[in-house]
Amino acid sequence: MTMHEKLPVVKSVTVSVSGMSCGSCVRHIQKALEELGGVEASEVNLAAREVTVSFDPQKTDVDAIVSAIRKSGYAAETPSEQE
């Protein structure tokens, strides 16, 4: 990579999610996020009721991530963004 090429920007956001109760719930949310373009990775913490998502802000945004979680049947709160 040359000095003039830009590294891809990846943002991370943690979303509070309620309604998860088992491993199947975790997989359901991960699948919904995998289907959303621009999501690089997701980590669901069942005990903390949180999902941390790394994403490309040029391909998706926080609202789309929250919407995907809600559409999969879980309540998701508007998150606090992290760099």
Secondary structure as a PSIPRED ss2 file (coil, helix, strand):
# PSIPRED VFORMAT (PSIPRED V4.0)

   1 M C   1.000  0.000  0.000
   2 T C   1.000  0.000  0.000
   3 M C   1.000  0.000  0.000
   4 H C   1.000  0.000  0.000
   5 E C   1.000  0.000  0.000
   6 K C   1.000  0.000  0.000
   7 L C   1.000  0.000  0.000
   8 P C   1.000  0.000  0.000
   9 V C   1.000  0.000  0.000
  10 V C   1.000  0.000  0.000
  11 K E   0.000  0.000  1.000
  12 S E   0.000  0.000  1.000
  13 V E   0.000  0.000  1.000
  14 T E   0.000  0.000  1.000
  15 V E   0.000  0.000  1.000
  16 S E   0.000  0.000  1.000
  17 V E   0.000  0.000  1.000
  18 S E   0.000  0.000  1.000
  19 G C   1.000  0.000  0.000
  20 M C   1.000  0.000  0.000
  21 S C   1.000  0.000  0.000
  22 C C   1.000  0.000  0.000
  23 G H   0.000  1.000  0.000
  24 S H   0.000  1.000  0.000
  25 C H   0.000  1.000  0.000
  26 V H   0.000  1.000  0.000
  27 R H   0.000  1.000  0.000
  28 H H   0.000  1.000  0.000
  29 I H   0.000  1.000  0.000
  30 Q H   0.000  1.000  0.000
  31 K H   0.000  1.000  0.000
  32 A H   0.000  1.000  0.000
  33 L H   0.000  1.000  0.000
  34 E H   0.000  1.000  0.000
  35 E C   1.000  0.000  0.000
  36 L C   1.000  0.000  0.000
  37 G C   1.000  0.000  0.000
  38 G C   1.000  0.000  0.000
  39 V E   0.000  0.000  1.000
  40 E E   0.000  0.000  1.000
  41 A E   0.000  0.000  1.000
  42 S E   0.000  0.000  1.000
  43 E E   0.000  0.000  1.000
  44 V E   0.000  0.000  1.000
  45 N E   0.000  0.000  1.000
  46 L C   1.000  0.000  0.000
  47 A C   1.000  0.000  0.000
  48 A C   1.000  0.000  0.000
  49 R C   1.000  0.000  0.000
  50 E E   0.000  0.000  1.000
  51 V E   0.000  0.000  1.000
  52 T E   0.000  0.000  1.000
  53 V E   0.000  0.000  1.000
  54 S E   0.000  0.000  1.000
  55 F E   0.000  0.000  1.000
  56 D C   1.000  0.000  0.000
  57 P C   1.000  0.000  0.000
  58 Q C   1.000  0.000  0.000
  59 K C   1.000  0.000  0.000
  60 T C   1.000  0.000  0.000
  61 D C   1.000  0.000  0.000
  62 V H   0.000  1.000  0.000
  63 D H   0.000  1.000  0.000
  64 A H   0.000  1.000  0.000
  65 I H   0.000  1.000  0.000
  66 V H   0.000  1.000  0.000
  67 S H   0.000  1.000  0.000
  68 A H   0.000  1.000  0.000
  69 I H   0.000  1.000  0.000
  70 R H   0.000  1.000  0.000
  71 K H   0.000  1.000  0.000
  72 S C   1.000  0.000  0.000
  73 G C   1.000  0.000  0.000
  74 Y C   1.000  0.000  0.000
  75 A E   0.000  0.000  1.000
  76 A E   0.000  0.000  1.000
  77 E C   1.000  0.000  0.000
  78 T C   1.000  0.000  0.000
  79 P C   1.000  0.000  0.000
  80 S E   0.000  0.000  1.000
  81 E E   0.000  0.000  1.000
  82 Q E   0.000  0.000  1.000
  83 E C   1.000  0.000  0.000
